[in-house]
Amino acid sequence: MMVIKRSRTTDLASEVTPEHLYHARRRFIKAGAALSAAALLAACGLRGHDTPQPGAEASVPPDTLTSEQDILNYNNFYEFTTDKAAVADLARGLRTSPWQLEVGGLVRRAGVYEVAELRRAFEQEERIYRLRCVEGWSMVIPWLGFPLRKLIEIAEPLPTAQYVRFDALYDPAQLPGQQRSGYPWPYVEGLRLDEALHDLTLLATGLYGKPLPPQNGAPIRLVVPWKYGFKSIKSIVKIELVAEQPVSFWMATSPREYGFYANVNPDVPHPRWPQRTERRIGEVRRRRTLMFNGYADQVAHLYEGMDLSVDF
């Protein structure tokens, strides 16, 4: 699978592409350049999983973009609610500008950046990625953003830096889900440094040619297309390079079910449901889940010598 990447030099808000024209343009690009869409991610949690049904597809159907309305209105964002259909309404009033992103830890050049400045400083690329949720559903999303690697390189990691920790916004007044007990707020995620530096790892600032909506993680979120969606932390406020493996939100909540790596692996079932197939939002039949969400050619070398049934 190849990743469709297109540079976007215009301001995100200045180019709003209607969905039907966006699909038509994608079909033209695919036919003319013989490219196929690659993988995707949008944040995932634990509720509402689907059990594979008998007769699920064994082949791999072609990818088409998930509709913008489905992407906007089918979200896991526990900081607001565990109800996917209610996230968009509850997130409507989230203040996303101005927004500061702190970068620090084991680096030579720590800094605090306005997200609006990052949009201007880094060329915005269009990346069409698959997204695979641990719950067993998936999407194909056209993101806008820039590789995380570019920001990390500016910070100049120290030799002792081995991992990257991400912290999301903690603001119970704006995020009613954080008023519930039982979850270790704020939402924290982590990557190995080599995973973070991989060119596929994206800091997304938009989707479908528009600025990122609040329910999808505005104003800046992580997208790691070969991992389950819960790794793609939303509404990030801090990126810290550290020496030790971070304890992520779902590891702290349920370590037996959610490991650090979260690589899409159809051969390793979740303790409560299998992972061999998935339900693509907008489709009826289930499809076969691909190893590393279809990105094995690009990322499998990162895990050579590891037992992925243990390091899940």
C-alpha positions in Angstrom: 0.0 0.0 0.0 1.2 3.5 -0.8 0.5 6.6 1.1 -1.1 9.4 -0.9 0.7 12.6 0.1 0.1 16.0 -1.4 1.6 19.3 -0.2 -0.8 22.1 0.7 0.7 25.5 0.7 -2.5 27.4 1.2 -4.0 28.3 4.5 -6.2 25.4 5.8 -9.3 27.5 6.2 -9.0 28.9 2.6 -9.6 25.7 0.8 -12.8 23.9 1.6 -13.5 21.0 -0.8 -17.1 19.7 -1.1 -17.1 16.0 -0.4 -18.4 15.0 -3.9 -15.7 17.0 -5.6 -13.1 15.6 -3.2 -14.1 12.1 -4.1 -14.0 12.9 -7.8 -10.5 14.4 -7.5 -9.4 11.3 -5.6 -10.7 9.0 -8.3 -8.9 11.1 -10.9 -5.6 11.0 -9.0 -5.9 7.2 -8.5 -6.6 6.6 -12.2 -3.9 8.9 -13.5 -1.1 8.1 -11.1 -2.0 4.5 -10.3 -1.9 5.1 -6.6 -4.0 3.5 -4.0 -5.1 5.0 -0.7 -3.2 3.9 2.4 -4.1 3.6 6.0 -5.9 5.7 8.6 -6.6 6.6 12.2 -9.0 8.6 14.4 -9.2 8.2 18.1 -10.7 5.0 19.5 -11.8 3.8 22.9 -13.5 0.7 24.4 -17.2 0.8 23.9 -19.5 -0.4 21.1 -17.3 -3.1 19.6 -18.6 -5.4 16.9 -18.3 -9.2 16.9 -17.3 -10.6 13.5 -20.1 -12.4 11.8 -20.0 -15.7 9.9 -19.2 -15.3 6.3 -17.0 -12.2 6.8 -15.0 -11.3 3.7 -11.7 -13.1 3.3 -10.5 -10.8 0.5 -9.4 -7.2 0.8 -12.0 -4.8 -0.8 -10.6 -1.6 -2.3 -10.4 1.5 -0.2 -12.7 4.5 -0.6 -12.8 7.6 1.5 -15.2 7.5 4.5 -17.8 10.2 4.2 -17.0 13.5 5.9 -20.3 13.3 7.9 -19.4 9.9 9.3 -15.9 11.1 10.2 -17.4 14.1 12.0 -20.2 12.2 13.8 -18.8 8.9 14.8 -16.1 9.5 17.3 -14.5 8.1 20.5 -13.5 11.1 22.7 -13.9 10.0 26.3 -13.0 13.5 27.5 -16.5 14.5 26.4 -18.5 11.3 26.6 -18.5 7.6 25.9 -21.4 8.0 23.4 -19.9 8.3 19.9 -23.0 10.0 18.5 -23.0 12.7 21.1 -19.3 13.8 20.9 -19.8 16.4 18.1 -22.5 18.3 20.0 -20.6 18.3 23.3 -17.3 19.4 21.6 -18.9 22.3 19.7 -17.8 24.9 22.2 -14.2 23.7 22.8 -11.9 26.7 22.7 -9.1 25.7 20.2 -7.5 29.1 19.5 -5.2 30.3 20.7 -3.6 27.0 21.6 -0.1 26.3 22.9 1.9 23.2 22.4 4.9 22.6 24.8 7.8 20.5 23.5 10.5 19.6 26.1 12.0 16.9 28.2 15.3 15.3 27.0 16.0 17.9 24.3 18.5 20.6 23.6 15.9 23.1 22.4 12.7 23.1 24.4 9.9 25.4 23.3 6.3 26.5 23.5 4.6 26.9 20.1 1.3 28.4 19.0 -0.4 25.8 16.9 -1.3 28.5 14.4 2.4 29.2 14.0 3.2 25.5 13.4 0.6 25.4 10.6 2.5 28.3 8.9 6.0 27.0 9.7 5.5 23.5 8.4 4.1 22.7 4.9 0.7 21.1 5.4 0.6 17.7 3.6 -2.5 15.8 2.6 -2.3 12.2 3.8 -4.9 9.6 3.1 -4.6 7.0 5.9 -6.7 4.1 7.1 -7.8 4.2 10.7 -8.5 0.9 12.6 -10.1 1.0 16.0 -9.5 -1.7 18.5 -13.3 -2.0 18.7 -13.3 -3.6 15.3 -14.4 -0.7 13.0 -12.4 1.4 10.6 -12.4 4.4 8.3 -10.3 6.0 5.5 -9.6 9.6 6.3 -7.9 12.4 4.3 -5.8 14.3 6.9 -3.9 17.5 6.7 -0.8 18.0 8.8 3.0 17.5 9.0 5.3 14.7 10.1 6.0 14.7 13.9 9.6 14.1 12.9 10.0 17.7 11.8 9.1 19.1 15.2 11.2 16.6 17.1 14.2 17.4 14.9 13.9 21.1 15.8 13.9 20.2 19.5 17.2 18.2 19.0 16.7 15.1 21.2 19.4 14.1 23.6 21.1 10.7 23.4 19.2 9.6 26.5 15.8 10.2 24.9 14.2 6.8 24.0 10.4 7.5 24.1 8.0 10.3 23.4 5.2 11.1 25.8 2.1 13.0 24.7 -0.4 14.8 27.1 -3.8 15.9 26.0 -5.8 18.9 27.4 -7.0 18.6 30.9 -9.9 21.0 31.5 -13.0 19.5 33.2 -14.9 22.7 32.7 -14.7 22.2 28.9 -14.4 18.5 28.9 -17.3 17.0 30.9 -16.1 13.5 30.6 -13.1 14.4 32.8 -15.5 15.1 35.6 -16.1 11.3 35.9 -14.0 9.3 38.3 -12.5 6.0 37.3 -10.2 7.3 34.5 -6.6 8.5 35.0 -7.0 12.0 33.4 -5.3 13.6 31.5 -5.2 11.4 28.5 -1.5 10.3 28.0 0.0 8.4 25.1 3.5 7.3 24.1 5.7 6.1 21.3 9.1 4.8 21.0 11.4 7.4 19.5 12.0 5.5 16.3 8.2 5.2 15.9 7.7 8.9 16.4 10.4 9.7 13.9 8.9 7.5 11.2 7.7 9.5 8.2 4.1 8.1 8.4 3.6 9.5 12.0 1.6 12.7 11.5 0.6 15.6 13.6 -2.8 16.4 12.0 -4.2 19.8 11.9 -7.1 19.2 9.5 -9.2 16.8 7.5 -11.1 16.9 4.2 -9.3 20.1 3.3 -10.6 22.0 6.4 -9.2 22.8 9.9 -9.5 19.9 12.3 -12.9 19.9 14.1 -13.1 19.8 17.9 -14.7 16.3 17.9 -11.7 15.0 15.9 -9.0 16.4 18.1 -8.6 20.0 17.3 -6.5 21.9 17.0 -3.7 19.2 16.8 -3.7 15.5 17.2 -1.5 12.5 16.6 -2.1 10.0 13.7 -0.1 6.8 13.7 -1.8 4.7 10.9 -0.4 1.3 11.7 -1.6 1.3 15.3 -5.0 1.1 16.8 -6.8 4.4 17.0 -6.5 4.9 20.7 -2.8 5.6 20.2 -3.7 8.7 18.3 -4.1 11.2 21.1 -6.3 14.2 20.5 -6.0 17.9 21.5 -2.4 17.7 22.5 -0.9 20.3 24.8 2.5 18.7 25.6 5.1 16.5 23.8 7.9 15.4 26.1 11.0 13.2 25.2 11.8 10.8 28.0 14.1 7.9 28.8 11.5 5.5 30.2 8.5 4.0 28.5 5.4 6.1 29.4 2.4 4.6 31.0 -0.4 5.5 28.6 -4.1 6.2 29.5 -5.4 2.8 28.5 -2.4 0.9 29.9 -3.2 2.6 33.3 -6.9 1.8 32.9 -6.7 -1.8 31.7 -3.1 -3.1 31.1 -4.4 -6.6 30.4 -6.3 -5.3 27.4 -4.3 -2.4 26.1 -0.5 -2.7 25.7 2.0 0.0 24.9 2.5 -0.9 21.2 -1.1 -1.3 20.0 0.1 -2.4 16.5 -2.8 -3.6 14.4 -2.4 -7.3 14.5 -5.3 -9.6 13.3 -3.5 -12.6 14.9 -3.7 -11.2 18.4 -7.4 -11.1 19.7 -8.5 -8.5 22.2 -9.4 -10.4 25.4 -13.1 -9.8 24.8 -13.3 -10.1 20.9 -11.3 -11.2 17.9 -9.5 -8.8 15.5 -9.3 -10.7 12.3 -12.0 -8.7 10.6 -13.3 -5.1 10.8 -16.4 -3.1 9.8 -15.6 -0.2 7.6 -17.9 2.6 8.4 -20.3 3.1 5.5 -20.1 -0.5 4.3 -22.3 -3.5 5.2 -20.0 -6.5 5.0 -16.9 -7.0 7.2 -13.5 -7.0 5.6 -10.2 -8.8 6.6 -7.9 -6.8 8.9 -4.5 -6.3 7.5 -1.3 -6.7 9.5 0.0 -3.3 10.7 -3.3 -1.9 9.1 -1.7 -2.5 5.7 1.5 -0.6 6.4 3.7 -3.7 7.0 6.1 -2.8 4.1 6.8 0.5 5.7 6.9 -0.3 9.4 7.5 -4.0 10.1 11.2 -3.5 10.3 10.7 -1.5 13.5 9.6 -4.6 15.3 12.1 -7.2 14.1 13.0 -9.8 16.8 9.9 -8.8 18.9 7.2 -11.2 19.9 4.1 -9.2 18.9 1.8 -11.6 20.7 3.6 -10.5 23.9 4.5 -6.9 23.1 0.9 -6.1 22.1 
